[in-house]
Amino acid sequence: MSVENVEIVRRFYDAWARNELPGPLELMDPEIEYVNPPRAVEPGTRRGLTAFSGAVEKAFEGLETWQIELERFSAVRDQVAVVVRYRARWRESGVEVEVRESALWTLRDGKVSRYAWFHEPADALEAAGLQGE
């Protein structure tokens, strides 16, 4: 199941790279959760397809360009921890950024039930119980 889960998660990043937001709806649990970390601009959890879609679209709305490099996928049980590096340019200011962060995806019955992103690359690995890897 973990290889299948990685492929499902990869499909989301592929869709986001093509600006197909919020991603493949057929791979989302109707009660999907989107979790922002405590220090995010809008911390907290959003629930349901509409809230998930809004959160993803808001994350991308101010960007003129966005390129992602998927550095690592680590699957454990029903979760996939991902470490990413992205480069982006803000539409209004023209400021360019390069950031490394991570996300922990939880899947149930072949669908994403929870997406939690973290500021630090190691945070998702730690949340999945993979601290030493």
C-alpha positions in Angstrom: 0.0 0.0 0.0 2.8 2.5 0.7 4.0 2.5 -2.9 0.4 3.2 -4.0 0.1 6.0 -1.4 3.3 7.6 -2.7 2.0 7.6 -6.2 -1.3 9.2 -5.1 0.6 12.0 -3.3 2.9 12.5 -6.3 -0.2 13.0 -8.4 -1.1 16.0 -6.2 2.3 17.6 -6.7 2.2 17.0 -10.4 -1.3 18.6 -10.6 -0.1 21.6 -8.5 3.0 22.0 -10.8 0.5 22.3 -13.7 -1.6 24.8 -11.7 -4.4 22.4 -11.5 -5.8 23.3 -8.1 -6.7 21.9 -5.7 -5.5 18.7 -7.2 -7.3 15.4 -8.2 -10.7 15.6 -6.6 -11.3 11.9 -7.1 -8.3 11.2 -4.8 -9.7 13.3 -1.9 -11.8 12.1 1.0 -15.0 14.2 1.3 -13.9 15.1 4.9 -10.3 15.9 3.9 -8.4 18.1 6.3 -5.9 20.8 5.4 -3.6 21.6 8.4 -1.5 24.8 8.6 1.3 24.9 11.3 1.0 27.1 14.3 3.3 29.8 12.9 1.5 30.0 9.5 -0.2 33.2 8.5 -3.5 31.4 8.9 -2.8 28.5 11.4 -5.3 25.8 12.1 -7.3 23.0 10.4 -9.8 23.3 7.6 -12.2 20.4 6.9 -14.0 19.3 3.8 -13.5 19.6 0.1 -14.5 23.2 -0.2 -12.2 24.3 2.7 -9.3 22.2 1.3 -9.8 23.8 -2.1 -9.9 27.3 -0.7 -6.7 26.7 1.3 -4.8 25.3 -1.6 -5.9 28.1 -4.0 -5.1 30.8 -1.4 -1.6 29.3 -1.0 -0.9 29.8 -4.7 -2.9 33.0 -5.4 -0.1 35.5 -4.9 2.5 33.6 -6.9 3.5 34.6 -10.4 5.8 31.5 -10.7 6.2 28.4 -8.7 8.6 25.5 -9.3 8.9 22.5 -7.1 11.6 19.9 -6.5 10.4 16.8 -4.7 13.4 15.7 -2.5 12.1 12.8 -0.5 9.1 10.5 -0.1 8.9 8.4 3.1 5.9 6.1 3.4 4.9 4.6 6.7 1.6 2.8 7.3 -1.1 5.1 6.0 1.1 8.2 5.8 3.6 9.7 3.3 6.1 12.3 4.5 7.4 14.5 1.8 10.3 16.9 1.8 10.2 19.6 -0.9 12.1 22.6 -2.2 10.3 25.2 -4.1 11.2 28.4 -5.8 8.6 31.1 -6.3 8.2 34.7 -7.3 5.5 36.8 -5.8 3.2 38.5 -8.3 3.0 42.0 -6.8 6.4 42.5 -5.3 8.5 40.4 -7.7 10.3 39.0 -4.7 11.8 35.6 -5.3 12.1 32.9 -2.6 13.6 29.5 -2.3 12.2 27.4 0.6 12.5 23.8 1.9 9.6 22.5 3.8 7.7 19.3 4.4 4.2 17.8 4.4 2.6 14.8 5.9 -0.2 13.2 3.9 -2.6 10.7 5.5 -4.5 8.3 3.2 -7.5 6.2 3.9 -9.0 3.7 1.3 -6.9 5.2 -1.5 -7.8 8.8 -0.9 -6.1 11.7 0.9 -7.9 12.3 4.2 -5.4 14.8 5.7 -2.7 17.1 4.4 -0.5 18.9 7.0 2.4 21.1 6.0 5.4 22.1 8.1 7.9 24.9 8.0 10.9 22.7 8.4 12.0 19.7 6.2 12.4 17.4 9.2 9.0 18.1 10.8 6.9 15.8 8.7 9.4 13.0 9.1 9.3 13.5 12.9 5.5 13.6 12.9 5.5 10.3 11.0 7.8 8.8 13.6 10.8 8.8 11.2 13.1 11.2 13.3 16.3 9.1 12.9 16.0 8.6 9.1 
